[in-house]
Amino acid sequence: TAGFWSKDEILADAFGHGHWAVFATLATAAFLTAFYTMRQITLTFLGQPRSKAAQHAQETPWTMTLPLVILSVFAIGFGWVGIPEHFPLIGGIIPNWIHEFIGGTLAHHPKAVEFNVLPLATSLGVALGGLLLGWLVYRKVKSPEQDRLQIPLLKNKYYFDEAYNFLFVRPAYWISETFTYMFMDAKVIDGILHSLGRVSLWLGGFLRNYFDKPFINEFIGDGTGSVVKKTGRSLRFIQAGRIQSYMLVSFAMIVLFVVLYYFLIGGV
């Protein structure tokens, strides 16, 4: 597959340059990858159903199967595109056009690692060995409880959820309950709001007692009424219904008009 050839190139490069620790680490990782891949395949697809959900599982529709088939073609065949021409047996079967394509983008062409059968044998051995061991170990496992190779650290995802809960979730709850709610909200914010309420209540009482009642109500409201009432009482005699009073008022108005006319207009 494409993954095998890409892994094989990395192993060959580490082996060709004498990086033995890197080579051993990569080979071990490849073996574990093959082992757990076969574990997944065996527990999921091989043998009898291991759960009620698996017993009633249905085949996926073509809308999901078709993309997987297309991807499988590339996964199986795309790794053969870059096989060098000098590779034993299968070299040159498929033209190595990717070598020319990528090589044209490089300013300096690195020296190719000389072919050695040991990295290839190691890559093939760890892949097949991991697959075989995974099948032998898990072919008779009927439930997760029978998996004796389960490691608590891995099964619990390195206790990442527990660590995250301890380091972040619980401190966040403590901060929100103790600091944010009990201190900031209950004391600071509520204290400010209560203080503003008391100030507003005092200011409202002050304006009511010293501005609204004496000035608006008594001076403007009641005072205007009192002035109108007193004025009406003072002028009430004019509407007494006596002709003498009307004649007297008319005469007074004529005299006032003449005086004003004389001083304002006639005098000029």
NORHU-V252077 format. One record per residue. RES is the residue in one letter. SS is DSSP state (alpha for helix, beta for strand, coil for the rest). OMEGA is omega in whole degrees, 0 to 359 (* if undefined). Layout:
# NORHU-V252077
RES&SS&OMEGA, RES&SS&OMEGA
This chain:
# NORHU-V252077
T&coil&179, A&alpha&178, G&alpha&178, F&alpha&183, W&alpha&178, S&alpha&176, K&alpha&181, D&alpha&178, E&alpha&180, I&alpha&178, L&alpha&181, A&alpha&180, D&alpha&178, A&alpha&180, F&alpha&182, G&alpha&180, H&coil&174, G&coil&178, H&coil&189, W&alpha&179, A&alpha&177, V&alpha&180, F&alpha&180, A&alpha&179, T&alpha&179, L&alpha&179, A&alpha&178, T&alpha&178, A&alpha&178, A&alpha&178, F&alpha&179, L&alpha&177, T&alpha&178, A&alpha&181, F&alpha&182, Y&alpha&173, T&alpha&177, M&alpha&175, R&alpha&179, Q&alpha&180, I&alpha&183, T&alpha&182, L&alpha&184, T&alpha&190, F&alpha&186, L&coil&178, G&coil&181, Q&coil&177, P&coil&185, R&coil&178, S&coil&179, K&alpha&178, A&alpha&179, A&alpha&179, Q&alpha&183, H&coil&180, A&coil&180, Q&coil&180, E&coil&180, T&coil&178, P&coil&183, W&alpha&179, T&alpha&175, M&alpha&182, T&alpha&184, L&alpha&177, P&alpha&178, L&alpha&178, V&alpha&179, I&alpha&178, L&alpha&180, S&alpha&178, V&alpha&178, F&alpha&181, A&alpha&181, I&alpha&190, G&alpha&186, F&alpha&179, G&alpha&180, W&alpha&185, V&coil&186, G&coil&180, I&coil&181, P&coil&181, E&coil&183, H&coil&180, F&coil&184, P&coil&173, L&coil&187, I&coil&179, G&coil&179, G&coil&178, I&coil&175, I&coil&181, P&coil&182, N&coil&182, W&alpha&181, I&alpha&179, H&alpha&179, E&alpha&182, F&alpha&181, I&alpha&181, G&alpha&179, G&coil&180, T&coil&184, L&coil&176, A&coil&179, H&coil&181, H&coil&180, P&coil&180, K&coil&181, A&coil&178, V&coil&180, E&coil&183, F&coil&176, N&coil&185, V&alpha&184, L&alpha&177, P&alpha&178, L&alpha&179, A&alpha&178, T&alpha&180, S&alpha&180, L&alpha&181, G&alpha&181, V&alpha&179, A&alpha&180, L&alpha&179, G&alpha&178, G&alpha&177, L&alpha&180, L&alpha&180, L&alpha&178, G&alpha&178, W&alpha&180, L&alpha&184, V&alpha&190, Y&alpha&182, R&coil&181, K&coil&179, V&coil&183, K&coil&180, S&coil&179, P&alpha&181, E&alpha&180, Q&alpha&179, D&coil&183, R&coil&180, L&coil&177, Q&coil&178, I&coil&183, P&alpha&181, L&alpha&180, L&alpha&180, K&alpha&180, N&coil&176, K&alpha&180, Y&alpha&181, Y&alpha&182, F&alpha&180, D&alpha&179, E&alpha&179, A&alpha&179, Y&alpha&179, N&alpha&182, F&alpha&186, L&alpha&188, F&alpha&186, V&alpha&182, R&alpha&174, P&alpha&179, A&alpha&176, Y&alpha&181, W&alpha&180, I&alpha&182, S&alpha&183, E&alpha&186, T&alpha&186, F&alpha&186, T&alpha&185, Y&alpha&188, M&alpha&182, F&alpha&186, M&alpha&185, D&alpha&187, A&alpha&184, K&alpha&186, V&alpha&185, I&alpha&178, D&alpha&177, G&alpha&178, I&alpha&180, L&alpha&178, H&alpha&177, S&alpha&177, L&alpha&177, G&alpha&179, R&alpha&178, V&alpha&179, S&alpha&178, L&alpha&179, W&alpha&181, L&alpha&177, G&alpha&177, G&alpha&179, F&alpha&180, L&alpha&180, R&alpha&185, N&alpha&187, Y&alpha&179, F&alpha&185, D&alpha&183, K&alpha&184, P&alpha&186, F&alpha&184, I&alpha&185, N&alpha&188, E&alpha&185, F&alpha&184, I&alpha&184, G&alpha&181, D&alpha&181, G&alpha&178, T&alpha&178, G&alpha&180, S&alpha&179, V&alpha&179, V&alpha&180, K&alpha&180, K&alpha&178, T&alpha&178, G&alpha&178, R&alpha&182, S&alpha&183, L&alpha&184, R&alpha&183, F&alpha&181, I&alpha&181, Q&alpha&181, A&coil&181, G&coil&180, R&coil&180, I&alpha&180, Q&alpha&180, S&alpha&179, Y&alpha&179, M&alpha&180, L&alpha&179, V&alpha&179, S&alpha&179, F&alpha&179, A&alpha&179, M&alpha&178, I&alpha&179, V&alpha&180, L&alpha&180, F&alpha&180, V&alpha&180, V&alpha&180, L&alpha&180, Y&alpha&181, Y&alpha&185, F&alpha&184, L&alpha&185, I&alpha&183, G&alpha&181, G&coil&179, V&coil&*
